[in-house]
Amino acid sequence: MMNRTDCASCIRATLAATVLLAATGAGPAAAESQGITEDTIKIGNIVPYSGSASAYGNIGEALKACFAMFNEKGGVHGRKIDFISLDDGYSPPKTVEQARRLVERDKVAAIVDVLGTPTNNAIHDYMNRKKIPQLFVISGAAKWGQPEKYPWTMGWQPTNSAEAHVYARYILDTLPEAKIGILYQNDDYGKEWLEEFRDGLGDRADALILAEEPYETSDPSVDSQIVKLAASGADVFVNISLSKFATQSIRKANEIGWKPLQFLNSVSASVGSILEPAGLERSTGIITAQYLKDATDPQFADDAERKEWEAWMDKYYPSGDKTNSFNVFAYAGCHTMMHVLQEAGENPTQESIMTAAGNMKDVAIPMLLPGVTITTGPDDFYPIETLQLVRFNGTFFEKYSDAIDVGKP
Amino acid sequence: MTRQARTDKSFPAAGGQPAAAPEELAILGIGLPAWNRLLLVAGLVALVVLPFLVEGFTTFQMTQVAIYAIAILGLNLLTGYNGQFSLGHSAFFAVGAYTAAIAMNHFGLPYLLTLPLAAVISFLVGFAFGFPALRLEGLYLALATFMLAIAAPQLLKFSLFEPLTGGAQGLVLMRPEAPAFTGLDDDQWLYFISVIVMLALFWLSGNLIRYRIGRAIMAIRDNPLVASALGINTPLYKTVMFGISAAYTGVAGALSAMVVGFVAPDSFNFLLSVALLVGVVVGGIASMRGAIFGGFFILYIPTVAESFADVFSKGLSWAAYGVLLLAVIYVMPSGISGLIDAVIRRIAQPKQAPRRTDPAADVATAGPGPSNREKK
């Protein structure tokens, strides 16, 4: 008897609690300045530490070391950076899960330097719905600069479009009879790149391009694609490949004795992680476009910024590879973020962070090439828009052209 | 003969569907069937209350567990109950996900209607694949289905289908919104949809297994020769099971597309197939509730492994995962479900036993005993 009444009342209690919780759950969203406390600012990051793109995991480690340096110097406006970096294995659903973990569980103030086009694509709407800044997306796609539609997302590096146009312009100006063979990754990234490159060549595109070979990220190697490109008779090789595929393509081209003038997309132009595994000898002569100082370039041996960077590597990231350009990239990215936080005011909010990010005027960031600065505006969410061509001479990339400002794509 | 020996060995938990527990067994004086009912009710209450007690992210994760549980159950119907291997279920998952995405994006179908559509299309694809699979056994079938898993992402990127599939870029979906009258947020709404679909599919497969079809497919698993001799239409049952299994996985894929709000070919790679197989084995082969444990395992253990690996290097997360997986298989050779059964067997005793064998204990607990029970 007692049993019955007990249970009836407990059901009522449960129902009441359920209704109450449902009511509170439907209440207003979290406070505007989530992730910002008296003495910390929580910053999230997602890069592939595992999977086919794991070479880029290095960026997360370097960012961590760089924020550690700023924390030791006292942080920003008296706040330390609490940096959380997670692995998504370059798989979009996993990126969504990790972004939600950062935003909803860790309650970060912003996420910064998430790597990849499809991965950022998967969280683009989510971050803007949640109104949490998605800053300095590591992807050259043009879509990260749409302030009217996506006011919470901003890129950082020059877009693929800018880079592709620089190569196309160079080829048109100096090699009007080029026979071009192209290797590209069959995804968002590779196809957009290819389209912009063709756009840059204009009506000469079909005449100059002899062969286009796609590869899948699930392919074990790109050997057969390289063999086909070589057989097409191309003497200019535009190599739009990433990570291990870049290494494989350089090695394979050399193995079969194909010696074209090679343009390598800049995301893969890392001496430590791409060229060295392929062989420095084999990589000699490769041309790419840069906006960052190459730490291995002797012309910067006495450069003050480079020395400071090296001191940072020694102290905060001693296990890091000084020839790996990702360490320069992360260092400059982290300095940009710190600049934005500095400008976002004594008591930053998500809004003031975005306002500061969209209001940079000729900001000099350490380790950017001479002539390259960051400029943004409320309607210009493309921070870096200047590139310089460089050529690998066996040990480092040496200057090949002056800085070329391609402006907005 | 050899085949019989092999299949017998592959399925130590054969018939693991918990048989009705003997009436006389009891834990804490409560009979096992009563425990079953009690746990079922407690579980259902927990399912309903949970999303109101935890934050949105946990609700999102629980939704994913439910979705994985559906896919694992689908694979378990095929592998655990019918003895056919598949490394290709990521492809059926992709078929379901893309069916939902294309139906919503290109044809404006309401999202709830995409679920039965995904089931039907996945069933047809699975049924069609079941025909060639009929001629293949064991390792050969595993290889044939492996082909499905590696072909699927490439087919989805193939330029001919690009207008429909969005190619390598994938498709961004409008995430379903909770109807205003429910007072739920979107995460809770998707959670309840997924859980209700999961419960319905579990109920259906419970009925499938318990009756004639279930006995027929298990007979085929245990001894195909005898099964045909008994008049079971082996080819028909095998292909239909392939279809049903694919339909379950396809529904899971459709739910996943809605919850993630984005489909891309690289989301449905071979690793997903392996993850589902791991879920089947860890949860418990030929165990329905094992599918839920499997869902928890494949969602949470990679994260646990990541924090383990953090101590040494971020790059070692899969190695840490491997160690955890080995540990689980070593400790629970018949899966989490099997472990629970073993624990129950150990602590359950005949209902009347304590009174007869230990009168002293009986006296000691006689007074408070029943009232304790009532408070529960």
Chai-1 contact restraints between the chains, C-beta under 6 A:
chainA,res_idxA,chainB,res_idxB,connection_type,confidence,min_distance_angstrom,max_distance_angstrom,comment,restraint_id
A,N3,B,E374,contact,1.0,0.0,6.0,A-B,restraint_1
A,T18,B,F52,contact,1.0,0.0,6.0,A-B,restraint_2
A,L21,B,F52,contact,1.0,0.0,6.0,A-B,restraint_3
A,A22,B,F52,contact,1.0,0.0,6.0,A-B,restraint_4
A,A22,B,G183,contact,1.0,0.0,6.0,A-B,restraint_5
A,G25,B,D185,contact,1.0,0.0,6.0,A-B,restraint_6
A,A26,B,G183,contact,1.0,0.0,6.0,A-B,restraint_7
A,Y49,B,K314,contact,1.0,0.0,6.0,A-B,restraint_8
A,Y49,B,G315,contact,1.0,0.0,6.0,A-B,restraint_9
A,S50,B,S317,contact,1.0,0.0,6.0,A-B,restraint_10
A,S50,B,W318,contact,1.0,0.0,6.0,A-B,restraint_11
A,G57,B,K314,contact,1.0,0.0,6.0,A-B,restraint_12
A,D87,B,E306,contact,1.0,0.0,6.0,A-B,restraint_13
A,P92,B,F262,contact,1.0,0.0,6.0,A-B,restraint_14
A,P92,B,A264,contact,1.0,0.0,6.0,A-B,restraint_15
A,P92,B,S267,contact,1.0,0.0,6.0,A-B,restraint_16
A,P93,B,V260,contact,1.0,0.0,6.0,A-B,restraint_17
A,P93,B,S267,contact,1.0,0.0,6.0,A-B,restraint_18
A,V96,B,V260,contact,1.0,0.0,6.0,A-B,restraint_19
A,R100,B,F57,contact,1.0,0.0,6.0,A-B,restraint_20
A,R100,B,F60,contact,1.0,0.0,6.0,A-B,restraint_21
A,E104,B,G56,contact,1.0,0.0,6.0,A-B,restraint_22
A,E104,B,F57,contact,1.0,0.0,6.0,A-B,restraint_23
A,R105,B,F57,contact,1.0,0.0,6.0,A-B,restraint_24
A,P118,B,A264,contact,1.0,0.0,6.0,A-B,restraint_25
A,A122,B,F262,contact,1.0,0.0,6.0,A-B,restraint_26
A,N186,B,K157,contact,1.0,0.0,6.0,A-B,restraint_27
A,N186,B,A168,contact,1.0,0.0,6.0,A-B,restraint_28
A,D187,B,A168,contact,1.0,0.0,6.0,A-B,restraint_29
A,D188,B,A168,contact,1.0,0.0,6.0,A-B,restraint_30
A,D188,B,Q169,contact,1.0,0.0,6.0,A-B,restraint_31
A,E216,B,Q154,contact,1.0,0.0,6.0,A-B,restraint_32
